[in-house]
Amino acid sequence: MKDKTFLMIPGPTPVPERVLSAMAKHPIGHRSTEFSEVLKKVYSDIKEVFQTKNEVLIFTASGTGAMEAAISNLVNPGDKVLSLIIGNFGERWAKIAEMKGAQVTKYEVEAGEAINPEEVKKILEADVNKEYKIVTLTHNETSTGVTNDVKTIVSYIKKHGAISVVDGITSVAALPCKMDEWGIDVLISGSQKGFMIPPGLSFLAASEKAWKKHEECKNPSFYFNWKQNRKSVLEASTAWTPAVNLFVALDTALQMIKEEGLENLWKRHERLGKAIRAGVKAIGLKLLAKDEATASNAITAILPPEGITVPEIRSTMKKDYDIVVANGQKTLKDKIFRMGTMGFVSERDAIASIGALEASLYKLGYKFELGSGVAAVIKTLAENK
Ligand SMILES: Cc1ncc(COP(=O)(O)O)c(C=O)c1O
């Protein structure tokens, strides 16, 4: 049967019917009163999801656009940047900063590990002349399925005095991420993950301290210019022609997030993440995340069993069950597969996807106790109500 595709990849994620219907209309004029009313709601509601009082700038661009928007509005050539890297997306911060002429120092750990906050503390304490101006990090590393302890790391960055720049692309609207309470200076996210809408929008909020650093930026971006975009937010407008239908979709998705409640949404992601990990382990597979405490509740990276390849698992799940799981990226390609549980994902999806994984492995000749994964998912969901 065709047309029942279910995306268990880490973005784009499934889009609710309510959102699809809202955006399946003719675009409205982006300078109209009608669109301005949509923007007023969106600009206000998204602050709650970012857990901030700062204005949230919205760009018509993918998540990497917001990454570029962060760096290009802060960095001057020669600025010292410390990049904390636990995977592909942490590495991307370093690349962008280098392209902007920053002097980047990388602190990198092995795939599957999180940053140890105490190591960051040591590095920053050793920087007695306060040379690091900016520290970049990834909250939830999509390429490895590991979540960093942003709260603790940011507290050390704050003590040092550098600006913290956090990639919350797969954490905001999925995992607890409290910009103001934790003292994050720049937080970015993207539409096609926890926000449950298609790709095409990205978000950025900056603290007062980050805005001061922006004032010193000699060559800020034009399209992503912070000042220009904040002026538009305050006028319930957009700087340039926006992806109108995606803003309409975002308005509906934010309503759905409000109805569920952020705490409930975080709890749902936690339950689903735990359930998927329990299911995978019960059938004898290993996770890339080395430690349960830092394993991501938004994305699970799994090693295939001996003798069965990642392409075989992915193609069987797709062909026979219409469930799409992601491959590993770069050096992890064909070494892991990744199951996303962020956004519009429910208990049913967790049970069905581990069921489909079991069925696929069974067909591929893997020896295990059939049903043990699904049983573990059901039990974990029940125990974590
Ligand atoms: C953590 C993280 N950062 C950055 C990105 C890049 O976002 P985009 O592909 O929307 O440009 C992604 C995309 O998967 C991501 O997961």
The ligand as a Tripos MOL2 file, in Angstrom:
@<TRIPOS>MOLECULE
LIG
   16    16     1     0     0
SMALL
NO_CHARGES

@<TRIPOS>ATOM
      1 C1         21.4600   20.0950   15.3770 C.3       1 LIG1
      2 C2         21.3330   20.6140   13.9820 C.ar      1 LIG1
      3 N1         21.9610   21.7460   13.6300 N.ar      1 LIG1
      4 C3         21.8880   22.2430   12.4060 C.ar      1 LIG1
      5 C4         21.1540   21.6230   11.4170 C.ar      1 LIG1
      6 C5         21.1020   22.2150   10.0580 C.3       1 LIG1
      7 O1         19.8130   22.6120    9.7360 O.3       1 LIG1
      8 P1         19.3180   22.7050    8.2150 P.3       1 LIG1
      9 O2         19.5890   21.3830    7.6070 O.co2     1 LIG1
     10 O3         17.8640   23.0270    8.3950 O.co2     1 LIG1
     11 O4         20.0750   23.8020    7.5870 O.co2     1 LIG1
     12 C6         20.4860   20.4350   11.7080 C.ar      1 LIG1
     13 C7         19.7370   19.7100   10.6760 C.2       1 LIG1
     14 O5         19.4610   18.5560   10.7740 O.2       1 LIG1
     15 C8         20.5680   19.9220   13.0250 C.ar      1 LIG1
     16 O6         19.9490   18.7930   13.3560 O.3       1 LIG1
@<TRIPOS>BOND
     1     1     2 1
     2     2     3 ar
     3     2    15 ar
     4     3     4 ar
     5     4     5 ar
     6     5     6 1
     7     5    12 ar
     8     6     7 1
     9     7     8 1
    10     8     9 2
    11     8    10 1
    12     8    11 1
    13    12    13 1
    14    12    15 ar
    15    13    14 2
    16    15    16 1
@<TRIPOS>SUBSTRUCTURE
     1 LIG1         1 GROUP 0 **** ****
